[in-house]
Amino acid sequence: MIPISFADAGKECVIKKIDGSPEVKKHLENLGFTVGGTATVISTLGKNVIVKIKESRVAIDFATANKILI
């Protein structure tokens, strides 16, 4: 498993695990990041990662992206 921040742009990935505190996990779940769900990295801009999740594009910071394992 690797963090989603290291995924190749344009490749659809299956989320296998989400690390972090219960608050972080709940926040990511509210954004649409769930174990077993799919996400596609659109691009990495500076310290942000743009991810397509459930037909929406979401920007998350690099530290948070490292908690999403694919």
Sequence and secondary structure as in RCSB ss.txt:
>XXXX:A:sequence
MIPISFADAGKECVIKKIDGSPEVKKHLENLGFTVGGTATVISTLGKNVIVKIKESRVAIDFATANKILI
>XXXX:A:secstr
  BGGGS TT EEE  EE S HHHHHHHHHHT  TT EEEEEEEETTEEEEEETTEEEEEEHHHHTTEE 
